[in-house]
């Protein structure tokens, strides 16, 4: 499944990083601790978080995630959007809680 597929199926907002919408998704990882994501996420996963600051993109780039979903209607900072465009890593948003979007993503990827 590609990032563009989950945008449609989960009703996500695209904030930035449109050049990466064809990236393949290998799974998902939900965490708000940057050190946890650095140590445990894997390449190609969709990272689900409520973090909106620029350091999110540094971790996403380091781990080569497929996309980031920001939950609870939070809006990314301008620097985060700019970095997302530079890295071609889609930055997505939803009003859902992390628990809900994690479960829905899991079902999409495993059915």
Rosetta constraint file for C-alpha pairs under 8 A:
AtomPair CA 1 CA 5 HARMONIC 6.43 0.50
AtomPair CA 1 CA 6 HARMONIC 7.71 0.50
AtomPair CA 1 CA 24 HARMONIC 5.85 0.50
AtomPair CA 1 CA 25 HARMONIC 5.72 0.50
AtomPair CA 1 CA 26 HARMONIC 7.99 0.50
AtomPair CA 1 CA 109 HARMONIC 7.20 0.50
AtomPair CA 2 CA 6 HARMONIC 6.96 0.50
AtomPair CA 2 CA 21 HARMONIC 7.06 0.50
AtomPair CA 2 CA 22 HARMONIC 5.52 0.50
AtomPair CA 2 CA 23 HARMONIC 5.47 0.50
AtomPair CA 2 CA 24 HARMONIC 4.46 0.50
AtomPair CA 2 CA 25 HARMONIC 5.58 0.50
AtomPair CA 3 CA 7 HARMONIC 6.46 0.50
AtomPair CA 3 CA 20 HARMONIC 7.79 0.50
AtomPair CA 3 CA 21 HARMONIC 5.10 0.50
AtomPair CA 3 CA 22 HARMONIC 5.92 0.50
AtomPair CA 3 CA 23 HARMONIC 5.81 0.50
AtomPair CA 3 CA 24 HARMONIC 6.50 0.50
AtomPair CA 3 CA 25 HARMONIC 6.52 0.50
AtomPair CA 3 CA 66 HARMONIC 7.11 0.50
AtomPair CA 3 CA 67 HARMONIC 6.98 0.50
AtomPair CA 4 CA 8 HARMONIC 6.69 0.50
AtomPair CA 4 CA 21 HARMONIC 5.08 0.50
AtomPair CA 4 CA 22 HARMONIC 6.17 0.50
AtomPair CA 5 CA 9 HARMONIC 6.29 0.50
AtomPair CA 6 CA 10 HARMONIC 5.60 0.50
AtomPair CA 6 CA 11 HARMONIC 7.77 0.50
AtomPair CA 6 CA 12 HARMONIC 7.61 0.50
AtomPair CA 6 CA 105 HARMONIC 7.63 0.50
AtomPair CA 6 CA 108 HARMONIC 7.92 0.50
AtomPair CA 7 CA 11 HARMONIC 5.57 0.50
AtomPair CA 7 CA 12 HARMONIC 4.75 0.50
AtomPair CA 7 CA 13 HARMONIC 7.16 0.50
AtomPair CA 7 CA 14 HARMONIC 7.75 0.50
AtomPair CA 7 CA 92 HARMONIC 7.99 0.50
AtomPair CA 8 CA 12 HARMONIC 6.76 0.50
AtomPair CA 10 CA 101 HARMONIC 7.83 0.50
AtomPair CA 10 CA 104 HARMONIC 7.58 0.50
AtomPair CA 10 CA 105 HARMONIC 7.86 0.50
AtomPair CA 11 CA 94 HARMONIC 7.56 0.50
AtomPair CA 12 CA 92 HARMONIC 6.22 0.50
AtomPair CA 12 CA 93 HARMONIC 5.56 0.50
AtomPair CA 12 CA 94 HARMONIC 5.41 0.50
AtomPair CA 13 CA 92 HARMONIC 5.40 0.50
AtomPair CA 13 CA 93 HARMONIC 4.87 0.50
AtomPair CA 13 CA 94 HARMONIC 6.37 0.50
AtomPair CA 14 CA 18 HARMONIC 7.51 0.50
AtomPair CA 14 CA 90 HARMONIC 7.21 0.50
AtomPair CA 14 CA 91 HARMONIC 6.26 0.50
AtomPair CA 14 CA 92 HARMONIC 4.65 0.50
AtomPair CA 14 CA 93 HARMONIC 6.51 0.50
AtomPair CA 15 CA 76 HARMONIC 7.87 0.50
AtomPair CA 15 CA 81 HARMONIC 6.95 0.50
AtomPair CA 15 CA 90 HARMONIC 7.55 0.50
AtomPair CA 15 CA 91 HARMONIC 5.50 0.50
AtomPair CA 15 CA 92 HARMONIC 5.60 0.50
AtomPair CA 15 CA 93 HARMONIC 7.07 0.50
AtomPair CA 16 CA 81 HARMONIC 5.78 0.50
AtomPair CA 16 CA 82 HARMONIC 7.82 0.50
AtomPair CA 16 CA 84 HARMONIC 6.08 0.50
AtomPair CA 16 CA 85 HARMONIC 5.84 0.50
AtomPair CA 16 CA 89 HARMONIC 7.91 0.50
AtomPair CA 16 CA 90 HARMONIC 5.66 0.50
AtomPair CA 16 CA 91 HARMONIC 5.28 0.50
AtomPair CA 16 CA 92 HARMONIC 7.30 0.50
AtomPair CA 17 CA 21 HARMONIC 7.43 0.50
AtomPair CA 17 CA 81 HARMONIC 7.71 0.50
AtomPair CA 17 CA 84 HARMONIC 5.09 0.50
AtomPair CA 17 CA 85 HARMONIC 4.35 0.50
AtomPair CA 17 CA 86 HARMONIC 7.60 0.50
AtomPair CA 17 CA 87 HARMONIC 7.29 0.50
AtomPair CA 17 CA 88 HARMONIC 4.66 0.50
AtomPair CA 17 CA 89 HARMONIC 4.98 0.50
AtomPair CA 17 CA 90 HARMONIC 3.96 0.50
AtomPair CA 17 CA 91 HARMONIC 6.02 0.50
AtomPair CA 18 CA 85 HARMONIC 7.33 0.50
AtomPair CA 18 CA 88 HARMONIC 6.81 0.50
AtomPair CA 18 CA 89 HARMONIC 7.66 0.50
AtomPair CA 18 CA 90 HARMONIC 5.85 0.50
AtomPair CA 19 CA 85 HARMONIC 7.63 0.50
AtomPair CA 19 CA 88 HARMONIC 5.29 0.50
AtomPair CA 19 CA 89 HARMONIC 7.56 0.50
AtomPair CA 19 CA 90 HARMONIC 7.55 0.50
AtomPair CA 20 CA 66 HARMONIC 7.65 0.50
AtomPair CA 20 CA 67 HARMONIC 7.95 0.50
AtomPair CA 20 CA 88 HARMONIC 4.90 0.50
AtomPair CA 20 CA 89 HARMONIC 5.39 0.50
AtomPair CA 20 CA 90 HARMONIC 5.70 0.50
AtomPair CA 21 CA 89 HARMONIC 7.96 0.50
AtomPair CA 21 CA 90 HARMONIC 6.39 0.50
AtomPair CA 23 CA 44 HARMONIC 7.80 0.50
AtomPair CA 23 CA 66 HARMONIC 5.85 0.50
AtomPair CA 24 CA 44 HARMONIC 6.56 0.50
AtomPair CA 24 CA 66 HARMONIC 6.70 0.50
AtomPair CA 25 CA 44 HARMONIC 5.16 0.50
AtomPair CA 25 CA 45 HARMONIC 5.63 0.50
AtomPair CA 25 CA 46 HARMONIC 6.71 0.50
AtomPair CA 25 CA 66 HARMONIC 5.94 0.50
AtomPair CA 26 CA 43 HARMONIC 7.61 0.50
AtomPair CA 26 CA 44 HARMONIC 5.06 0.50
AtomPair CA 26 CA 45 HARMONIC 5.22 0.50
AtomPair CA 26 CA 46 HARMONIC 7.90 0.50
AtomPair CA 27 CA 44 HARMONIC 6.90 0.50
AtomPair CA 27 CA 45 HARMONIC 4.55 0.50
AtomPair CA 27 CA 46 HARMONIC 6.32 0.50
AtomPair CA 27 CA 106 HARMONIC 7.70 0.50
AtomPair CA 27 CA 109 HARMONIC 7.00 0.50
AtomPair CA 28 CA 45 HARMONIC 4.66 0.50
AtomPair CA 28 CA 46 HARMONIC 4.53 0.50
AtomPair CA 28 CA 47 HARMONIC 5.90 0.50
AtomPair CA 28 CA 48 HARMONIC 7.41 0.50
AtomPair CA 28 CA 102 HARMONIC 7.47 0.50
AtomPair CA 28 CA 105 HARMONIC 7.38 0.50
AtomPair CA 28 CA 106 HARMONIC 7.33 0.50
AtomPair CA 29 CA 37 HARMONIC 7.73 0.50
AtomPair CA 29 CA 41 HARMONIC 6.13 0.50
AtomPair CA 29 CA 45 HARMONIC 6.40 0.50
AtomPair CA 29 CA 46 HARMONIC 6.12 0.50
AtomPair CA 29 CA 47 HARMONIC 4.90 0.50
AtomPair CA 29 CA 48 HARMONIC 6.14 0.50
AtomPair CA 30 CA 47 HARMONIC 5.79 0.50
AtomPair CA 30 CA 48 HARMONIC 4.60 0.50
AtomPair CA 30 CA 49 HARMONIC 6.15 0.50
AtomPair CA 30 CA 98 HARMONIC 7.21 0.50
AtomPair CA 30 CA 102 HARMONIC 6.97 0.50
AtomPair CA 31 CA 36 HARMONIC 7.04 0.50
AtomPair CA 31 CA 37 HARMONIC 6.57 0.50
AtomPair CA 31 CA 47 HARMONIC 7.50 0.50
AtomPair CA 31 CA 48 HARMONIC 6.47 0.50
AtomPair CA 31 CA 49 HARMONIC 5.67 0.50
AtomPair CA 32 CA 36 HARMONIC 7.96 0.50
AtomPair CA 32 CA 37 HARMONIC 7.89 0.50
AtomPair CA 32 CA 48 HARMONIC 7.95 0.50
AtomPair CA 32 CA 49 HARMONIC 5.19 0.50
AtomPair CA 32 CA 50 HARMONIC 6.33 0.50
AtomPair CA 32 CA 51 HARMONIC 6.27 0.50
AtomPair CA 33 CA 37 HARMONIC 6.46 0.50
AtomPair CA 34 CA 38 HARMONIC 6.13 0.50
AtomPair CA 34 CA 56 HARMONIC 7.19 0.50
AtomPair CA 34 CA 59 HARMONIC 6.89 0.50
AtomPair CA 35 CA 39 HARMONIC 6.14 0.50
AtomPair CA 36 CA 40 HARMONIC 5.91 0.50
AtomPair CA 36 CA 41 HARMONIC 7.72 0.50
AtomPair CA 37 CA 41 HARMONIC 5.06 0.50
AtomPair CA 37 CA 59 HARMONIC 7.42 0.50
AtomPair CA 38 CA 59 HARMONIC 6.27 0.50
AtomPair CA 38 CA 62 HARMONIC 7.71 0.50
AtomPair CA 38 CA 63 HARMONIC 6.69 0.50
AtomPair CA 41 CA 45 HARMONIC 7.13 0.50
AtomPair CA 41 CA 47 HARMONIC 8.00 0.50
AtomPair CA 41 CA 63 HARMONIC 6.98 0.50
AtomPair CA 42 CA 63 HARMONIC 6.37 0.50
AtomPair CA 42 CA 64 HARMONIC 7.68 0.50
AtomPair CA 42 CA 65 HARMONIC 7.02 0.50
AtomPair CA 43 CA 63 HARMONIC 5.66 0.50
AtomPair CA 43 CA 64 HARMONIC 5.02 0.50
AtomPair CA 43 CA 65 HARMONIC 5.15 0.50
AtomPair CA 43 CA 66 HARMONIC 7.26 0.50
AtomPair CA 44 CA 64 HARMONIC 6.34 0.50
AtomPair CA 44 CA 65 HARMONIC 4.67 0.50
AtomPair CA 44 CA 66 HARMONIC 4.55 0.50
AtomPair CA 44 CA 67 HARMONIC 7.95 0.50
AtomPair CA 45 CA 65 HARMONIC 5.08 0.50
AtomPair CA 45 CA 66 HARMONIC 5.45 0.50
AtomPair CA 45 CA 67 HARMONIC 7.21 0.50
AtomPair CA 46 CA 65 HARMONIC 5.99 0.50
AtomPair CA 46 CA 66 HARMONIC 5.43 0.50
AtomPair CA 46 CA 67 HARMONIC 4.91 0.50
AtomPair CA 46 CA 68 HARMONIC 5.65 0.50
AtomPair CA 46 CA 69 HARMONIC 7.16 0.50
AtomPair CA 47 CA 60 HARMONIC 7.97 0.50
AtomPair CA 47 CA 65 HARMONIC 6.83 0.50
AtomPair CA 47 CA 66 HARMONIC 7.90 0.50
AtomPair CA 47 CA 67 HARMONIC 6.33 0.50
AtomPair CA 47 CA 68 HARMONIC 4.71 0.50
AtomPair CA 47 CA 69 HARMONIC 6.15 0.50
AtomPair CA 48 CA 68 HARMONIC 5.89 0.50
AtomPair CA 48 CA 69 HARMONIC 4.78 0.50
AtomPair CA 48 CA 70 HARMONIC 6.14 0.50
AtomPair CA 48 CA 71 HARMONIC 7.13 0.50
AtomPair CA 48 CA 98 HARMONIC 6.56 0.50
AtomPair CA 48 CA 101 HARMONIC 7.99 0.50
AtomPair CA 48 CA 102 HARMONIC 7.22 0.50
AtomPair CA 49 CA 68 HARMONIC 7.43 0.50
AtomPair CA 49 CA 69 HARMONIC 6.31 0.50
AtomPair CA 49 CA 70 HARMONIC 5.21 0.50
AtomPair CA 49 CA 71 HARMONIC 6.14 0.50
AtomPair CA 49 CA 98 HARMONIC 6.83 0.50
AtomPair CA 50 CA 70 HARMONIC 5.15 0.50
AtomPair CA 50 CA 71 HARMONIC 5.24 0.50
AtomPair CA 50 CA 72 HARMONIC 7.06 0.50
AtomPair CA 50 CA 74 HARMONIC 6.82 0.50
AtomPair CA 50 CA 98 HARMONIC 7.82 0.50
AtomPair CA 51 CA 56 HARMONIC 6.85 0.50
AtomPair CA 51 CA 70 HARMONIC 6.87 0.50
AtomPair CA 52 CA 56 HARMONIC 6.89 0.50
AtomPair CA 52 CA 70 HARMONIC 7.12 0.50
AtomPair CA 52 CA 74 HARMONIC 7.27 0.50
AtomPair CA 52 CA 75 HARMONIC 6.59 0.50
AtomPair CA 52 CA 76 HARMONIC 4.46 0.50
AtomPair CA 52 CA 77 HARMONIC 5.94 0.50
AtomPair CA 52 CA 80 HARMONIC 6.99 0.50
AtomPair CA 53 CA 76 HARMONIC 6.55 0.50
AtomPair CA 53 CA 77 HARMONIC 5.71 0.50
AtomPair CA 53 CA 79 HARMONIC 7.41 0.50
AtomPair CA 53 CA 80 HARMONIC 5.81 0.50
AtomPair CA 54 CA 58 HARMONIC 7.06 0.50
AtomPair CA 54 CA 77 HARMONIC 7.08 0.50
AtomPair CA 54 CA 79 HARMONIC 5.61 0.50
AtomPair CA 54 CA 80 HARMONIC 4.25 0.50
AtomPair CA 54 CA 83 HARMONIC 7.22 0.50
AtomPair CA 55 CA 59 HARMONIC 6.49 0.50
AtomPair CA 55 CA 80 HARMONIC 7.67 0.50
AtomPair CA 56 CA 60 HARMONIC 6.12 0.50
AtomPair CA 56 CA 80 HARMONIC 7.37 0.50
AtomPair CA 57 CA 61 HARMONIC 5.94 0.50
AtomPair CA 57 CA 80 HARMONIC 6.39 0.50
AtomPair CA 57 CA 83 HARMONIC 6.36 0.50
AtomPair CA 57 CA 84 HARMONIC 6.41 0.50
AtomPair CA 58 CA 62 HARMONIC 6.17 0.50
AtomPair CA 59 CA 63 HARMONIC 6.14 0.50
AtomPair CA 60 CA 64 HARMONIC 5.67 0.50
AtomPair CA 60 CA 65 HARMONIC 5.39 0.50
AtomPair CA 60 CA 67 HARMONIC 7.93 0.50
AtomPair CA 60 CA 68 HARMONIC 7.69 0.50
AtomPair CA 60 CA 89 HARMONIC 7.75 0.50
AtomPair CA 61 CA 65 HARMONIC 6.80 0.50
AtomPair CA 61 CA 87 HARMONIC 6.87 0.50
AtomPair CA 61 CA 89 HARMONIC 7.66 0.50
AtomPair CA 65 CA 89 HARMONIC 7.42 0.50
AtomPair CA 66 CA 89 HARMONIC 6.41 0.50
AtomPair CA 66 CA 90 HARMONIC 7.32 0.50
AtomPair CA 67 CA 89 HARMONIC 5.49 0.50
AtomPair CA 67 CA 90 HARMONIC 4.82 0.50
AtomPair CA 67 CA 91 HARMONIC 6.05 0.50
AtomPair CA 67 CA 92 HARMONIC 7.29 0.50
AtomPair CA 68 CA 89 HARMONIC 7.55 0.50
AtomPair CA 68 CA 90 HARMONIC 6.35 0.50
AtomPair CA 68 CA 91 HARMONIC 5.03 0.50
AtomPair CA 68 CA 92 HARMONIC 5.88 0.50
AtomPair CA 69 CA 91 HARMONIC 6.22 0.50
AtomPair CA 69 CA 92 HARMONIC 4.61 0.50
AtomPair CA 69 CA 93 HARMONIC 5.23 0.50
AtomPair CA 69 CA 94 HARMONIC 7.12 0.50
AtomPair CA 70 CA 74 HARMONIC 6.43 0.50
AtomPair CA 70 CA 75 HARMONIC 7.54 0.50
AtomPair CA 70 CA 76 HARMONIC 7.75 0.50
AtomPair CA 70 CA 91 HARMONIC 7.50 0.50
AtomPair CA 70 CA 92 HARMONIC 6.08 0.50
AtomPair CA 70 CA 93 HARMONIC 4.67 0.50
AtomPair CA 70 CA 94 HARMONIC 6.36 0.50
AtomPair CA 71 CA 93 HARMONIC 5.98 0.50
AtomPair CA 71 CA 94 HARMONIC 5.11 0.50
AtomPair CA 71 CA 95 HARMONIC 5.79 0.50
AtomPair CA 71 CA 96 HARMONIC 5.79 0.50
AtomPair CA 71 CA 97 HARMONIC 5.69 0.50
AtomPair CA 71 CA 98 HARMONIC 5.88 0.50
AtomPair CA 72 CA 94 HARMONIC 6.25 0.50
AtomPair CA 72 CA 95 HARMONIC 4.36 0.50
AtomPair CA 72 CA 96 HARMONIC 5.29 0.50
AtomPair CA 72 CA 97 HARMONIC 5.28 0.50
AtomPair CA 72 CA 98 HARMONIC 7.51 0.50
AtomPair CA 73 CA 93 HARMONIC 6.70 0.50
AtomPair CA 73 CA 94 HARMONIC 5.52 0.50
AtomPair CA 73 CA 95 HARMONIC 4.17 0.50
AtomPair CA 73 CA 96 HARMONIC 7.28 0.50
AtomPair CA 74 CA 93 HARMONIC 7.44 0.50
AtomPair CA 74 CA 94 HARMONIC 7.96 0.50
AtomPair CA 74 CA 95 HARMONIC 7.70 0.50
AtomPair CA 75 CA 93 HARMONIC 7.57 0.50
AtomPair CA 76 CA 80 HARMONIC 6.08 0.50
AtomPair CA 76 CA 81 HARMONIC 6.53 0.50
AtomPair CA 77 CA 81 HARMONIC 6.48 0.50
AtomPair CA 78 CA 82 HARMONIC 6.26 0.50
AtomPair CA 79 CA 83 HARMONIC 6.14 0.50
AtomPair CA 80 CA 84 HARMONIC 6.07 0.50
AtomPair CA 81 CA 85 HARMONIC 6.37 0.50
AtomPair CA 81 CA 91 HARMONIC 7.28 0.50
AtomPair CA 82 CA 86 HARMONIC 6.31 0.50
AtomPair CA 83 CA 87 HARMONIC 6.07 0.50
AtomPair CA 84 CA 88 HARMONIC 5.80 0.50
AtomPair CA 84 CA 89 HARMONIC 5.26 0.50
AtomPair CA 84 CA 90 HARMONIC 6.32 0.50
AtomPair CA 84 CA 91 HARMONIC 6.40 0.50
AtomPair CA 85 CA 89 HARMONIC 6.82 0.50
AtomPair CA 85 CA 90 HARMONIC 7.63 0.50
AtomPair CA 96 CA 100 HARMONIC 6.17 0.50
AtomPair CA 96 CA 101 HARMONIC 6.08 0.50
AtomPair CA 97 CA 101 HARMONIC 6.43 0.50
AtomPair CA 98 CA 102 HARMONIC 5.84 0.50
AtomPair CA 99 CA 103 HARMONIC 6.27 0.50
AtomPair CA 100 CA 104 HARMONIC 6.21 0.50
AtomPair CA 101 CA 105 HARMONIC 5.96 0.50
AtomPair CA 102 CA 106 HARMONIC 6.08 0.50
AtomPair CA 103 CA 107 HARMONIC 6.27 0.50
AtomPair CA 104 CA 108 HARMONIC 6.30 0.50
AtomPair CA 105 CA 109 HARMONIC 6.19 0.50
AtomPair CA 106 CA 110 HARMONIC 6.07 0.50
AtomPair CA 107 CA 111 HARMONIC 5.92 0.50
